[in-house]
Amino acid sequence: MSELYYYRAPESIEPRTLEADICIYGGTSAGVIAAVTAAKQGKSCVILETTAHLGGLTAGGLSETDFGKQSAIGGLSREFYRRVGREYGIEEEWHFEPKVAEKVMNDLARESGSQVFKRQYLQSVAMDGQIIKSLTTQSGLTVKARAFLDCSYEGDLMAAAGCSFHVGREGNQVYGETINGAQVHHTHQFDLDVSPYVIADDPESGLLPSIEAQRPQIGVGDKRLQAYNFRLCLTNVPENRQEWTAPEGYNRADYILLERYLLAGWPRSEACKKFDPLRGGKCDKNNHGAVSTDYIGGNWDFPLADFARREEIFQAHVKWQKGLMYFMATDEAVPREIREHYSSWGLTRDEFLDCDGWSHAIYVREGRRLVADYVVDENDCQNRKVCKDSIGLGSYNMDSHNCTRFVDERGFVRNEGDVQKPPNPYPISYRAIVPKRGEAKNLWVPVPCSTSHIAFGSLRMEPVWMILGQSAAIATCLALDSKIAAQDVDYAKLKPQLEAAGQILVWKPESH
């Protein structure tokens, strides 16, 4: 098995300085679309990506696209799905193979003429007052630019530039919400009684890992994060399928909760969900149920960690999820019909070739989030407040995965944090992607943008990142041409440019 790297040693390059109009930190889907957009307006770009691949989760296994309402998606975001469709000879495709998505992302980056540098990790940022002058990576590459975009999932650049940010869940009272903070709902929950103790039903034996004795205070904020996982691309085509093997350091005891849940009667109909079909005889395997591919509690220090620590967290998630798939496919404690289903699927031989079929992209569902002069929150998602400076629409569920586990009043384990609540399609404010006044003047933040935890659960979808990446780049070019700060962009001038680029700024139900 090839080594699975997130934090690779920085690319070995001769230290040097580059200059460009725009420096994009994060070669995610938003970063690539931003570069294409800027190039159309004659601006030169440098893209710095921490991994060895462009496209982020879009090219990293999130292949059954989470989109909410397709008709809310316009501009180059919609064009991406049309380009993927053309690879299959159809008008557009939303359920695609990762290798096809990465090809399209690479094609787009190449068309933009951008200089692309992979395996580049932020070392420092040089500021002149509130202006970012340059950034330097660990490999010794310095990029001087007139404008910068933070298109990373983690928000490293905006934090290094001194911008205000938040990590974790706000309490409901902060923004007048109802489903932020700690939440105990019925989705992805233990529907059957399972003991949380090392020795079943013996409180004196202690709790299993990642289970808390204290019960949550509903609606109260904390630093916990919704769980991460990998969106696995699997196949049941025998000649393309790899058999499941145990990860290094496999410990069957890690899956005691899962074993107990299966023995309690977790049905096949639930245990075998979320093998969502893709092109090419493949599927996108995502989390489903009380114990699944989400590594609950394993990611809490990820956003603020250095790159070496992130690598450790990445590898712990590989071990958990690969071990879970191996357990379900091979362990005699798993009911035969469930075991047969899991063993019929395996990693592919023709995807993610540099890591033997395992995704190179961990699903960072939430990292740092900018705190700007406008914060998108639950009230935006429900149209109880409506911004007047829309740069695109969100429409997916307010979707938080579980954050932790606890012991309920009856002495059984319960999950905490999962919320699934549909919004109305809602506009996203321009002010949510620029730092507050008094902070970095030449920085745009389209990915780790200014939202509450629960609103971020809706907004954090790959089509929306591409929408925001395009809108951010249009605003950046307008600011550069006008020689003004990000916070001073005139929306009356920005709006027609967004519309001309095909962005959908207002939801009109009667026309959709």
Stockholm file with secondary structure:
# STOCKHOLM 1.0

chainA/1-512         MSELYYYRAPESIEPRTLEADICIYGGTSAGVIAAVTAAKQGKSCVILETTAHLGGLTAGGLSETDFGKQSAIGGLSREFYRRVGREYGIEEEWHFEPKVAEKVMNDLARESGSQVFKRQYLQSVAMDGQIIKSLTTQSGLTVKARAFLDCSYEGDLMAAAGCSFHVGREGNQVYGETINGAQVHHTHQFDLDVSPYVIADDPESGLLPSIEAQRPQIGVGDKRLQAYNFRLCLTNVPENRQEWTAPEGYNRADYILLERYLLAGWPRSEACKKFDPLRGGKCDKNNHGAVSTDYIGGNWDFPLADFARREEIFQAHVKWQKGLMYFMATDEAVPREIREHYSSWGLTRDEFLDCDGWSHAIYVREGRRLVADYVVDENDCQNRKVCKDSIGLGSYNMDSHNCTRFVDERGFVRNEGDVQKPPNPYPISYRAIVPKRGEAKNLWVPVPCSTSHIAFGSLRMEPVWMILGQSAAIATCLALDSKIAAQDVDYAKLKPQLEAAGQILVWKPESH
#=GR chainA/1-512 SS CCCCCSSCCCCCCCCEEEEEEEEEECCBHHHHHHHHHHHHTTCCEEEECSSSSSBGGGGTTCCBCCCSCGGGCCHHHHHHHHHHHHHTTSSCCSBCCHHHHHHHHHHHHHHHTCEEECSCCEEEEEEETTEEEEEEETTSEEEEEEEEEECCSSCHHHHHTTCCEECSBCCHHHHTCSSCSBCCCSTTCCCSCCCCBSSTTCGGGCBCTTEESSCCCBTCCBSCCCCCCCCEEEECCGGGBCCCCCCTTCCGGGGHHHHHHHHTTCCHHHHTCCEEEETTTEEEECCCSSSSSCCTTSCTTTTTSCHHHHHHHHHHHHHHHHHHHHHHHHCTTSCHHHHHHHHTCEEBSSSSGGGTTSCSCCCCCCCCEECCSSCBCHHHHTTSSCCSSEEEEECSCEEECCCEEEECTTSCEEEECCEEECCCCEEEEGGGGSCCTTSCSSEECSSSCSBCHHHHHHHCCHHHHHHHHHHHHHHHHHHHHHTCCGGGCCHHHHHHHHHHTTCCCSCCGGGC
#=GC SS_cons         CCCCCSSCCCCCCCCEEEEEEEEEECCBHHHHHHHHHHHHTTCCEEEECSSSSSBGGGGTTCCBCCCSCGGGCCHHHHHHHHHHHHHTTSSCCSBCCHHHHHHHHHHHHHHHTCEEECSCCEEEEEEETTEEEEEEETTSEEEEEEEEEECCSSCHHHHHTTCCEECSBCCHHHHTCSSCSBCCCSTTCCCSCCCCBSSTTCGGGCBCTTEESSCCCBTCCBSCCCCCCCCEEEECCGGGBCCCCCCTTCCGGGGHHHHHHHHTTCCHHHHTCCEEEETTTEEEECCCSSSSSCCTTSCTTTTTSCHHHHHHHHHHHHHHHHHHHHHHHHCTTSCHHHHHHHHTCEEBSSSSGGGTTSCSCCCCCCCCEECCSSCBCHHHHTTSSCCSSEEEEECSCEEECCCEEEECTTSCEEEECCEEECCCCEEEEGGGGSCCTTSCSSEECSSSCSBCHHHHHHHCCHHHHHHHHHHHHHHHHHHHHHTCCGGGCCHHHHHHHHHHTTCCCSCCGGGC
//
